[in-house]
Amino acid sequence: MPHSFGYRARTRDMFKRGFKKRGMIKLSTFMKPYKVGDYVDIKANAAQQKGMPHKFYHGRTGIIYNVTPRAVGVLINKRVGNRYIQKRVNLRVEHIKHSQGRQVFLDRVKENVRLRAEAKEKGETIVLRRTQKLPREAHTVESASCKNLPQTLNPVPYETTI
């Protein structure tokens, strides 16, 4: 029997609710304010079939471009061949949540402003660019029970027992 290519084909695990997350959707899901320009993660909620995204968009991040009473419009870049097409997807609020990916950037900007102000007061220059973490310095691990004394290893001669 040939496999199907339906709208929800191969989504058994994708749309499954989490452990102890089954049942009615929490009211806090509906109370979150969404504004145009917010970054949101798309995660389909199987408890609400209306306004559910296609399986391709599950797990993607997009930007809100339209807000209505029960749904939002999200812009997503979809890779088609060797180019990206900007798709507009309308989803109910049960299927989205605010993305935390941009929060790291916003926290870094605030920290850089603070560090720049402190450096200006002291009259010194400061480098705020992110740099690669260097490898750890070479060291010898010392154990409390035994000293790490060098050991000489010799090859064991080959013996036959014929």
N, C-alpha and C positions, 0 to 999 in steps of 0.2 A: 504494500500500500504506500503510495507516495506521500511525502510529508507536506504539510500545508504551509502556505506563506501568508497566513491571515494577519490581521491587524495586531493581535496579541500573541502571535506564535512565538514560542521559546521564551516565555516570560514567567515560567513557574516560580523561579527563585527571585526574579527581578522585582515583581510586584507583590511579593509575599510580605506580610506585616511582620514586624520584629517580635521577639520573645516578650510576652506580657504587654504587647502594644495593640492587641486585637480589640475589636469592639468599636464603640462610638468614638468619634474624633473629639479631642479635647476642645473646649471653648477658647482656650488661649490661642489656638491656631487661627481663629477668625478675628481675634482682637488685635493682632499685630498690624501696625500701620505700614503700608507700602507707599513709597513715593517714586515719582519718575526719576530715573537715574540710579536707583538702588541696584546693587548686584544681588542676584538670587540664584540659589541652587535648585534645580528641578529634581524632585523625587516623587514619583507617582505614589499616591496613597490609594490602595486597593479598596478601602472602605467607601470611597466616593468615585463612582464610575463617570459621573458627569465632569466635563472639562478636563479629562485625563489626557496627558501628553502621549504622543506616539512613543514607542519603546526606544527609538533612536535618541530622543531628547532626555531620557532618564539618566541622571547623573551629570548633566551638563550645567554650565553656569552661563547666565545671560544678564542683560540689563533691561530694567523695566522701562517701557516707553508709553504705556497707557494704563490707567487705573479706572476700574468700574466698580460698582458696589460689591459684586461677588467674585470678580475675576481681575486678572491683570494681563497686559500684553507684554511679552518678553522678546527681546532681540537676541538671536543666537547665530553665531557664525558656523555654518555647516560646510564641511570640506566635501567638494564634489570634483573628483578628478584632481586637477592640479590647481584649483582655485577655491576661494571661499565665497559662499553666497550668504548674505544676511537674511535669515529667516525670521518671520514674525509669527509667534505662537501665542495663542490666547489660552490661558490656563486658569482654573479656579485656584483660590488661595490655599486649598488643602494640599495642593501638589507642589508648593514652593516653600522655601524658607530663606531667610537672609543668609548671604554667604559670609563666611568668616575669613575668606582669603584676602580681602582688602584691609581687614582690621590690622594685620601685621604691618602693612605699609603706613597706615594712619598713625599707629603707635610710634613707628620709627620717625615719622615727620615731627611729631610732638617732642620726642626725645632729642632730636637734632636741634630744634629751636631752643630747647632748654640748655643744651650743651654749648650752643653758639653764644647765647647770652652770658653764660658763666665765663666763657673764654674771653669775651669782649670786655667784661669787667676787670679781669686779671691782665688784659693786654697781651695775650698770647695767641698764637695761631693753633688751630686744631683741625685734624683731618677727620671728616665725617663720612668718608666713603667706606663702603663695606669691603673688607679684604678677606682673602682666603685664609682659612685657619691653617697654620703651619703644622708640620708633623711634630709629634712629641720629641723631646730631647732623649738621647740615648741614656739608659740607666740600667743598673743591675738590681734585680729583685733580691732583697735579703730576707731570709726566713729566720724566725726566732729560734727554731730548733736546730738548724744546721747551717753551717757556713757554706757559701757557694765557692768551694775550692775547685780549681780546674781538675778535670779528669782526663787521663790519657786513654784513648781507645785504640786497640790494635785489631786487625782482622783475625778472625778465627780460621785456623788452617782447615782445608777441606779434607775430610776423612771418609773413606769408604769402608763399609762393613760387609765385605764379600767373603 
